[in-house]
Amino acid sequence: MASEPSPKKSKSRAPNRRGGKIRISSKKPTQVDEHVGKRLRLRRNLLGLSQDELARRLGLTSQLIQKYEAGETRISASRLYSIATQLAVPITWFFDELQDKKRLSVESKQTSEEQDWSELVTKRESRQLLELYFGITDERLRRKVMEVAQLLKATDTE
């Protein structure tokens, strides 16, 4: 008695609206995917866009934008092209600083004080602080603010 060949397991879910199957990538996101997600978050924040607004412009859900930014979901080439168009940057922008990060991780480990600046700028608090600081028109007063911040940091480490 010959055994029947087992059918190939499909990595697809239920049919989508067009009647085709939705393909699920079996590959997990990589360091590159995480870097692209961080760059997406950086550019979106620099433009002052919310995840909801960007999702609306792209015809996606804000949850998907959140997953892209966290590096949990890979961004396809066509989707990255659409995102780049909406954010007014070339696709290559999402890969900037990628080689620098790889070189740094090989050459030496970064200390906690050598934070990744692109990640720091994505924080709302950082952007707000920069806007307030540069909103002070008197240069002398800005220097005083800097001195106060340095004193606060020095007392915090004691």
Phi and psi in degrees as GROMACS dihedral restraints (atoms count N, CA, C in turn):
[ dihedral_restraints ]
;  ai    aj    ak    al  type     phi  dphi    fc
    3     4     5     6     1   -83.5    20    10
    4     5     6     7     1   135.3    20    10
    6     7     8     9     1   -83.5    20    10
    7     8     9    10     1   141.9    20    10
    9    10    11    12     1   -75.9    20    10
   10    11    12    13     1   140.1    20    10
   12    13    14    15     1   -64.8    20    10
   13    14    15    16     1   138.6    20    10
   15    16    17    18     1   -73.6    20    10
   16    17    18    19     1   138.5    20    10
   18    19    20    21     1   -66.5    20    10
   19    20    21    22     1   146.0    20    10
   21    22    23    24     1   -66.7    20    10
   22    23    24    25     1   139.2    20    10
   24    25    26    27     1   -79.2    20    10
   25    26    27    28     1   129.5    20    10
   27    28    29    30     1   -89.9    20    10
   28    29    30    31     1   139.3    20    10
   30    31    32    33     1   -97.1    20    10
   31    32    33    34     1    48.3    20    10
   33    34    35    36     1  -128.1    20    10
   34    35    36    37     1   159.9    20    10
   36    37    38    39     1  -102.9    20    10
   37    38    39    40     1  -158.2    20    10
   39    40    41    42     1   -62.8    20    10
   40    41    42    43     1   158.9    20    10
   42    43    44    45     1   -59.1    20    10
   43    44    45    46     1   145.3    20    10
   45    46    47    48     1   -88.7    20    10
   46    47    48    49     1  -172.2    20    10
   48    49    50    51     1   -60.0    20    10
   49    50    51    52     1   -31.6    20    10
   51    52    53    54     1   -84.2    20    10
   52    53    54    55     1    -1.6    20    10
   54    55    56    57     1    95.0    20    10
   55    56    57    58     1   -11.9    20    10
   57    58    59    60     1   -85.2    20    10
   58    59    60    61     1   171.3    20    10
   60    61    62    63     1   -87.7    20    10
   61    62    63    64     1   148.2    20    10
   63    64    65    66     1   -87.8    20    10
   64    65    66    67     1   121.8    20    10
   66    67    68    69     1   -83.9    20    10
   67    68    69    70     1   138.4    20    10
   69    70    71    72     1  -113.7    20    10
   70    71    72    73     1   126.2    20    10
   72    73    74    75     1   -73.8    20    10
   73    74    75    76     1   132.1    20    10
   75    76    77    78     1   -86.2    20    10
   76    77    78    79     1   -10.1    20    10
   78    79    80    81     1   -82.7    20    10
   79    80    81    82     1   138.2    20    10
   81    82    83    84     1   -84.8    20    10
   82    83    84    85     1   151.5    20    10
   84    85    86    87     1   -59.9    20    10
   85    86    87    88     1   147.9    20    10
   87    88    89    90     1  -108.1    20    10
   88    89    90    91     1  -176.1    20    10
   90    91    92    93     1   -59.8    20    10
   91    92    93    94     1   -36.3    20    10
   93    94    95    96     1   -64.9    20    10
   94    95    96    97     1   -43.6    20    10
   96    97    98    99     1   -60.6    20    10
   97    98    99   100     1   -40.9    20    10
   99   100   101   102     1   -66.0    20    10
  100   101   102   103     1   -40.1    20    10
  102   103   104   105     1   -63.5    20    10
  103   104   105   106     1   -45.1    20    10
  105   106   107   108     1   -61.8    20    10
  106   107   108   109     1   -39.8    20    10
  108   109   110   111     1   -63.2    20    10
  109   110   111   112     1   -40.4    20    10
  111   112   113   114     1   -66.4    20    10
  112   113   114   115     1   -38.8    20    10
  114   115   116   117     1   -67.2    20    10
  115   116   117   118     1   -36.2    20    10
  117   118   119   120     1   -61.1    20    10
  118   119   120   121     1   -48.1    20    10
  120   121   122   123     1   -61.1    20    10
  121   122   123   124     1   -43.1    20    10
  123   124   125   126     1   -59.0    20    10
  124   125   126   127     1   -50.8    20    10
  126   127   128   129     1   -65.3    20    10
  127   128   129   130     1   -41.3    20    10
  129   130   131   132     1   -60.1    20    10
  130   131   132   133     1   -44.5    20    10
  132   133   134   135     1   -68.3    20    10
  133   134   135   136     1   -38.3    20    10
  135   136   137   138     1   -62.3    20    10
  136   137   138   139     1   -31.7    20    10
  138   139   140   141     1   -85.0    20    10
  139   140   141   142     1    -6.6    20    10
  141   142   143   144     1    73.7    20    10
  142   143   144   145     1    25.6    20    10
  144   145   146   147     1   -93.5    20    10
  145   146   147   148     1   141.9    20    10
  147   148   149   150     1   -83.8    20    10
  148   149   150   151     1   164.8    20    10
  150   151   152   153     1   -61.7    20    10
  151   152   153   154     1   -37.8    20    10
  153   154   155   156     1   -62.1    20    10
  154   155   156   157     1   -44.2    20    10
  156   157   158   159     1   -65.4    20    10
  157   158   159   160     1   -44.9    20    10
  159   160   161   162     1   -63.5    20    10
  160   161   162   163     1   -42.2    20    10
  162   163   164   165     1   -60.2    20    10
  163   164   165   166     1   -43.1    20    10
  165   166   167   168     1   -61.4    20    10
  166   167   168   169     1   -44.5    20    10
  168   169   170   171     1   -63.4    20    10
  169   170   171   172     1   -32.6    20    10
  171   172   173   174     1   -93.1    20    10
  172   173   174   175     1    -7.2    20    10
  174   175   176   177     1    73.3    20    10
  175   176   177   178     1    33.9    20    10
  177   178   179   180     1  -120.3    20    10
  178   179   180   181     1  -177.5    20    10
  180   181   182   183     1   -98.2    20    10
  181   182   183   184     1   154.1    20    10
  183   184   185   186     1   -67.3    20    10
  184   185   186   187     1   -26.2    20    10
  186   187   188   189     1   -64.4    20    10
  187   188   189   190     1   -37.4    20    10
  189   190   191   192     1   -69.0    20    10
  190   191   192   193     1   -40.4    20    10
  192   193   194   195     1   -60.4    20    10
  193   194   195   196     1   -42.1    20    10
  195   196   197   198     1   -61.0    20    10
  196   197   198   199     1   -42.1    20    10
  198   199   200   201     1   -67.9    20    10
  199   200   201   202     1   -38.2    20    10
  201   202   203   204     1   -60.2    20    10
  202   203   204   205     1   -48.0    20    10
  204   205   206   207     1   -66.2    20    10
  205   206   207   208     1   -31.8    20    10
  207   208   209   210     1   -80.5    20    10
  208   209   210   211     1    -8.9    20    10
  210   211   212   213     1    77.9    20    10
  211   212   213   214     1    15.4    20    10
  213   214   215   216     1   -82.3    20    10
  214   215   216   217     1   -26.4    20    10
  216   217   218   219     1  -126.2    20    10
  217   218   219   220     1   133.0    20    10
  219   220   221   222     1   -71.8    20    10
  220   221   222   223     1   148.0    20    10
  222   223   224   225     1  -103.5    20    10
  223   224   225   226     1   124.0    20    10
  225   226   227   228     1   -68.8    20    10
  226   227   228   229     1   162.6    20    10
  228   229   230   231     1   -61.0    20    10
  229   230   231   232     1   -44.2    20    10
  231   232   233   234     1   -66.9    20    10
  232   233   234   235     1   -37.0    20    10
  234   235   236   237     1   -68.8    20    10
  235   236   237   238     1   -40.0    20    10
  237   238   239   240     1   -63.4    20    10
  238   239   240   241     1   -36.5    20    10
  240   241   242   243     1   -62.3    20    10
  241   242   243   244     1   -44.9    20    10
  243   244   245   246     1   -63.8    20    10
  244   245   246   247     1   -41.6    20    10
  246   247   248   249     1   -64.2    20    10
  247   248   249   250     1   -45.4    20    10
  249   250   251   252     1   -60.3    20    10
  250   251   252   253     1   -39.6    20    10
  252   253   254   255     1   -63.8    20    10
  253   254   255   256     1   -45.5    20    10
  255   256   257   258     1   -65.7    20    10
  256   257   258   259     1   -32.8    20    10
  258   259   260   261     1   -94.5    20    10
  259   260   261   262     1     2.7    20    10
  261   262   263   264     1    57.1    20    10
  262   263   264   265     1    47.5    20    10
  264   265   266   267     1  -136.2    20    10
  265   266   267   268     1   154.6    20    10
  267   268   269   270     1   -72.3    20    10
  268   269   270   271     1   155.3    20    10
  270   271   272   273     1   -56.4    20    10
  271   272   273   274     1   -36.1    20    10
  273   274   275   276     1   -60.6    20    10
  274   275   276   277     1   -22.2    20    10
  276   277   278   279     1   -58.5    20    10
  277   278   279   280     1   -34.2    20    10
  279   280   281   282     1   -68.9    20    10
  280   281   282   283     1   -17.1    20    10
  282   283   284   285     1  -104.9    20    10
  283   284   285   286     1    -1.6    20    10
  285   286   287   288     1   -58.6    20    10
  286   287   288   289     1   147.5    20    10
  288   289   290   291     1    69.3    20    10
  289   290   291   292     1     1.5    20    10
  291   292   293   294     1   -67.3    20    10
  292   293   294   295     1   -45.6    20    10
  294   295   296   297     1   -64.2    20    10
  295   296   297   298     1   -37.0    20    10
  297   298   299   300     1   -60.8    20    10
  298   299   300   301     1   -41.6    20    10
  300   301   302   303     1   -65.0    20    10
  301   302   303   304     1   -42.6    20    10
  303   304   305   306     1   -63.2    20    10
  304   305   306   307     1   -42.5    20    10
  306   307   308   309     1   -64.2    20    10
  307   308   309   310     1   -42.5    20    10
  309   310   311   312     1   -63.2    20    10
  310   311   312   313     1   -40.0    20    10
  312   313   314   315     1   -69.1    20    10
  313   314   315   316     1   -28.0    20    10
  315   316   317   318     1   -80.6    20    10
  316   317   318   319     1   -45.1    20    10
  318   319   320   321     1   -69.9    20    10
  319   320   321   322     1   -48.1    20    10
  321   322   323   324     1  -162.3    20    10
  322   323   324   325     1   160.5    20    10
  324   325   326   327     1   -87.1    20    10
  325   326   327   328     1   141.1    20    10
  327   328   329   330     1   -77.8    20    10
  328   329   330   331     1   143.5    20    10
  330   331   332   333     1   -79.6    20    10
  331   332   333   334     1   167.4    20    10
  333   334   335   336     1   -65.1    20    10
  334   335   336   337     1   -25.7    20    10
  336   337   338   339     1   -77.7    20    10
  337   338   339   340     1   -19.7    20    10
  339   340   341   342     1   -92.1    20    10
  340   341   342   343     1    65.4    20    10
  342   343   344   345     1   -70.5    20    10
  343   344   345   346     1   153.8    20    10
  345   346   347   348     1   -72.5    20    10
  346   347   348   349     1   112.7    20    10
  348   349   350   351     1   -63.8    20    10
  349   350   351   352     1   -35.4    20    10
  351   352   353   354     1   -64.7    20    10
  352   353   354   355     1   -32.2    20    10
  354   355   356   357     1   -73.6    20    10
  355   356   357   358     1   -37.7    20    10
  357   358   359   360     1   -63.3    20    10
  358   359   360   361     1   -40.2    20    10
  360   361   362   363     1   -67.1    20    10
  361   362   363   364     1   -23.0    20    10
  363   364   365   366     1   -72.6    20    10
  364   365   366   367     1   -15.2    20    10
  366   367   368   369     1   -77.8    20    10
  367   368   369   370     1   133.4    20    10
  369   370   371   372     1   -59.3    20    10
  370   371   372   373     1   -40.2    20    10
  372   373   374   375     1   -62.2    20    10
  373   374   375   376     1   -40.3    20    10
  375   376   377   378     1   -64.4    20    10
  376   377   378   379     1   -47.1    20    10
  378   379   380   381     1   -61.7    20    10
  379   380   381   382     1   -41.5    20    10
  381   382   383   384     1   -64.5    20    10
  382   383   384   385     1   -42.2    20    10
  384   385   386   387     1   -63.2    20    10
  385   386   387   388     1   -42.9    20    10
  387   388   389   390     1   -63.1    20    10
  388   389   390   391     1   -43.2    20    10
  390   391   392   393     1   -62.9    20    10
  391   392   393   394     1   -42.4    20    10
  393   394   395   396     1   -66.0    20    10
  394   395   396   397     1   -44.4    20    10
  396   397   398   399     1   -60.6    20    10
  397   398   399   400     1   -50.5    20    10
  399   400   401   402     1   -76.5    20    10
  400   401   402   403     1    -8.1    20    10
  402   403   404   405     1   -78.9    20    10
  403   404   405   406     1   -13.7    20    10
  405   406   407   408     1   -78.5    20    10
  406   407   408   409     1   112.9    20    10
  408   409   410   411     1   -78.0    20    10
  409   410   411   412     1   -28.3    20    10
  411   412   413   414     1   -78.7    20    10
  412   413   414   415     1   115.1    20    10
  414   415   416   417     1   -62.4    20    10
  415   416   417   418     1   -37.8    20    10
  417   418   419   420     1   -61.5    20    10
  418   419   420   421     1   -42.9    20    10
  420   421   422   423     1   -65.8    20    10
  421   422   423   424     1   -39.2    20    10
  423   424   425   426     1   -60.3    20    10
  424   425   426   427     1   -42.1    20    10
  426   427   428   429     1   -62.2    20    10
  427   428   429   430     1   -38.5    20    10
  429   430   431   432     1   -63.6    20    10
  430   431   432   433     1   -40.9    20    10
  432   433   434   435     1   -60.3    20    10
  433   434   435   436     1   -41.8    20    10
  435   436   437   438     1   -63.0    20    10
  436   437   438   439     1   -42.2    20    10
  438   439   440   441     1   -62.1    20    10
  439   440   441   442     1   -42.3    20    10
  441   442   443   444     1   -62.1    20    10
  442   443   444   445     1   -43.7    20    10
  444   445   446   447     1   -62.0    20    10
  445   446   447   448     1   -41.0    20    10
  447   448   449   450     1   -65.4    20    10
  448   449   450   451     1   -39.3    20    10
  450   451   452   453     1   -64.2    20    10
  451   452   453   454     1   -42.2    20    10
  453   454   455   456     1   -62.3    20    10
  454   455   456   457     1   -41.1    20    10
  456   457   458   459     1   -64.9    20    10
  457   458   459   460     1   -41.6    20    10
  459   460   461   462     1   -64.0    20    10
  460   461   462   463     1   -40.9    20    10
  462   463   464   465     1   -72.7    20    10
  463   464   465   466     1   -26.4    20    10
  465   466   467   468     1   -70.2    20    10
  466   467   468   469     1   -32.3    20    10
  468   469   470   471     1   -83.9    20    10
  469   470   471   472     1   -11.4    20    10
